[in-house]
Each structure stands twice: as structure tokens, then as C-alpha cells.
């Protein structure tokens, strides 16, 4: 399960080394969402911006309930995975306050070079249900200015994997051989990054129509420290799915980009610029990181 819902024409064949997704991400100051009315204020802002750039934005139905999930990142003590552009994340889903038995394991390689990302084989050597995704992610510039930058993410999502993530590196590298390029010691322990368990509250807040049947559902996610309750970061995201990147062009693409840039201008007080959620989690401890997403 991903943080955004996506759409595609039926019967389209997808290839794992071809970009089929474009996801726009805006990090938000999570402390702004300490009160319930903040969600309504941000919705009004996004509706105003969408109207100003000629994009149709419809509010999600009243029956949409927040999705509550626990998020954990796993790595070696010296962050060999992340410092070599790999991310290993597990999400546990909750219903009525009780964790569900199934969970989602996500393994991804993410970097600014499209060919390098496409060349990494993220398929597991494990008999399980999995989905491979190759996407272009649109983020804000590193320098805090308004605009766009791109990174490419090659991802494998597994449902209810049997892998024990608290064992050593050798165990997980047997499932994902691509990890061996990190040079981590086989007996290096895997543990929760910075011992930080995250509460993720995800809300479906609306649906875009960019034209030519290109739709995207917008989501708003808030991350909190599960132990202390401190707010960490928020994210507003919307994602478009297509057969190939060239298909998503002209008016729909320009409209999706115009909304992204204009929302940065109109919502400057809400925006946390120049980073990613993962980078914030990794950067919250004492271990230095060399991956600057």
C-alpha cells in the first residue's frame, strides 16, 4: 500500500524499469496540524490554489477515515543502506486501535540519476506477493527556494513478508541481493533507525483532475514520535500513473506542476523545504549521514 492512491487505464502493460508514476511531494510543518481545524484550513488553501491555476479539485467524501500506521526504518549501525541510497521500511496497519496481523515491507533504491535507479534490481529472492514500482518523485529544491527537483525511486513492496528484520545484514541481503553493493558486514546487526517508532496518520483529502483522464488523489500524512508524541513532519502528496512518462505531457503535466509551484508560494508558512521524511528520521540521531536527498 502506498501513501497515495493512483489510477491507470485498464489493460496497460507495465515494465519494472520504466517510469509509470510521477509523485509530487510537499513536506509540511507538522506542528501546524496540532489542532483538527488545521486540516480544514489547509484544504481551503489547496482548493484556492487549484482554482487559481485551473485545476479541478474535489474534496474526499465525508466517510473517509484517517488511516493509522506504525512506520519503522531498518539499517545497520553505520547506516550502510541509506548512505548507499537504499531504504528499508516496514508499515504496520491499525484498525480500531489494534495492529493488524499483516504489514507492508518496502525496499527501495532512490537517487537523482534515472538510469542508475532503473539499473538496480529490487526484486526479492523470496516467494511472496510483491509489486515493483519505478517512479519520478518531485520535491522542493535543497536550498529552500520555490520550484522543483527530481529523484527517481525503484521500489519493491511486499505484503506480510516472513523476513526477520531485527537479525543481521546477511539475512536481508539473501532476500534482496542488491544490498550487497553497500559493502556492509554480513554479521552487521539490523535495527530500527535511531530507535524511532513513527505514528503515521494519513488522510485522503481530495482528488485532482488534470485533464485528459489524468487523475490523482491527494493525501496528507502526519508523522509523530510514537513514544513522546512529538510532531516530526507532515507531507502533502499526489501521484499520477501512466503507461510511460512521455504519455503524461502538455496540459495535464503543466497543470500538475503549476499547482505544485503555486502551492509553495501561497502556502509558504506551511512548507518544510529541501528534504524528505526519510532524511529527517535519519538525521534525528548522532550518526552522520552522507545521503543528502
N, C-alpha and C positions, 0 to 999 in steps of 0.2 A: 504494500500500500504506500502510495506516495503522498507528499504534503499538498498536492494539488490534483484535481480531477481533470482528465484530459479527454479529448474527443478525436475521432478519426473516421474517415469514410469507410463503410463496410467493405470487406473483400480485399483491402490493400495489404500487400505483402511487405513485411518489414525485415531489414537486414541489420544485424547487430553492429556492424561497423559503419553504418550510415546514420547521419543525424536525423532523428524523427521527432525531436522535441525542441522547442525553444521556451525556456522558462525565465520569466522576469522576476527578480527578487529585490525587494527593498527592505533593508533592516530598519527596525523601529526602536525607539527608546521605550523599553518595556515598562518603565516606571510611569509612563503616561497612561497605562491601562490598569492602574490600580483601582479605578472606580468603574462600575458597569457602564455608566453613561459615556465613557471614553470611546467604546466601540461604536456607539451611535454617532458621536462627533466625527470619528474617522470615516464612517460610512458617508456622512453628509459631504465631507471633504472630497472623497473619491468620486461621488456622484457629480459634484460640481465640476471637478476636473474633467471627467469623462464627457460631460455635456459640452465643455468649452472646446474640446478637440474633436467633437463629432462622433464619439463612440457611444454605442448603446450599452448601458449598464443596468442590469436588473437585480434587485435585491433578492437574496435567497429566501425561501419560504419560511414562515414562522415556525414550522415544525422542525427546523434544523437544530439539533442539539450539539453542544460542544463535544468534541472528541478528546478524551483524556488519555495520555500515553506516557509511559516512562521511557526515557531515552538514555542509553549508555554508550559511550565510546570506549573501545578497547585498543591498547597499544602496548609496546614494550616499554621498559623503564626509561629509555632514552628516546622514545617516540620515533623509532625507526620507520614505522609505517607512514605516519603523517609527514615526516621530513623527506620521504620519497614519494609524496603525492598520493598515498593510499589512505583510505578511510574505512574503518570497520565499525559499524554501528548496529545496535540492537534496539528495537522498539517493542515494548510490551503494551498491549491494549487493555483498557479497563472498561467495565460495564457495571453501572450502579456501585462504583467504588471498589469493585473486586477485579483483580487481574484475570484476564482470560488465559486459558492454557496455551493458546498459540501465540507466537510472536514472530516478528519480522527481522531477519538479518540482512543488512545491506553492506555490500562490499563494493567500493568504487575507486577508480583512479581518476584524478581531476587535475588538469593543468591547462595553461593558456594555449598550448600547441595542439591543434586539432589532429594532425597526423600522428603525433606521439600518443595522444589519448586513444585514437582508433586502433593503434597497433597493439595495445595491451589487451591480452586475453583474460577477461574477468570470469570466464565460465568455471563453475566448480567441478571438482572431481568427486562428486557426491550424488547419489541417486535421490533427487528431491525435486520438488516443483520450484522452478526458478524463472525469472524474467530478466532479460538483458535490455538495458536502455542506454542509448547514446544521445546525449542532449547538449545543446548550447545553452549556457546559463548567462544571463545578462545581469551584471552587478554594477554598483556605483564605482566611480574611479577611486583609486587608492589615496589620492591627495585630498579627498574631501570635496572636490568640486562637483558640480552637477554634470550629468552625462551618463555614458555607458562604457563598460568594458566587458570583455567576454572571457569565460573559461569553458572548457569542454569536460564533460563528465561521462565516463564509461562505467556503467553500474550493473551489478547483479543483485537482484532481490530474491531472497529465499524465504519461504514460509515454513515455520516450525522446523528449522534445521536441528539436527542432533549433535552439532558441534559444541564441545565444551570450551567456551571462550576464556575461561579462567585457567586453562592449562598453559602449556608452553607454546612458543612460536612454531615449533616443528609440527604440532598438531594442526594448527590453522593453515600452515603452508602446504600440508598434504591435501587440504581441501581446495585452496587457491594457490596453485604453483607460481602464479605471477609475483607473489610476495617474496620469493627467494631473491629477487633482484635488489631487495633492500639491504642484503648483507647482514641481517640480524642473526645472532647466535641461535642455533636450534633449540637450546635449552633456556633461552631468554623467556622470562615469565610474561604472560599477558595479564593485564589488569585494567580496571576502569580508569580512564584518563583523569588525572588529578582528583581521583576518588569522588567524582562529582556525578551524582544521580540527578537527572533533569525531569521535572514535571513539564510536559508539553500540553497546552490547551489549544486545540485547533478548532476554528470556527469557519464554516462556509459563509462568506459574506456577500456574494453576488456572482453574476455571470456576465461576461463581456460578449458582444457580437462585433467583431472587427470587419465584417463583410465577407462576401464570397464563401459563406458557410464555415468561416473560421471562428470558433468559439473558445472561450477559456473561462473556467470557474476560478474566481478569486478566493483565496483563503488567508486567514490571519492567524498566526501562531504566536503564542507567548511562552517563553521558556523561563522556568523558575528553578532555583535550587531546592530539590526535594526535602533536604534536611532543614535548611534555615528559612525557606520560604522567600528568600531574596529574589527579586526580579533580575534576570540576566539579559535577555534580549527579546525583541519581537521580530516578526517577519511578515510582510505582505507579499504574496506571490500569485502569479497567474501563468498558466502554461498552455501552449498551443501544440497540437500534434498534427503531423503531416507525413506524406509518403517520402518526401525529400525536402531539403531546405530551399531548393530553387522554387518549389511549389508555393512556398509562403513568401510572397513578394508583392510589390506595388502597394495598392491601397491598404490591404489588411496589415502588412508588415509596418508600413509607415504609421498607421493608426495606433498600433500596439506600442511603437517606440515613442510616438508623440505623447501618449498618455503617461508612459514611464518617466519621461523627462519633465513633463509639466507637473506631475505629482511631486517631484522633488522640489520644484520651485514653490508651489502652493503650500506644500506640507513640510517645509524646511525644519520647523520646530519639532516635527515628529521623527525625522530621519536620523538614523545612526549610519554614517557614511564609511565607505572604504574597506569593509571587512566582510567576513562571513560568520554565521553562527558557530561553525566548527572551529574557526580560528579563535573566537572569543573563549570557547571552552578550553582549548589547548593553551591559550595564553594566560589563563587564570592561575596557573601554578608557577613554580620556581624554575622548572626545566626549560631552558631556552629552545626555541623552535626556529628552523630555517625555512620552513614553508610559509611564504607570505602570500596567501590567497588574495 
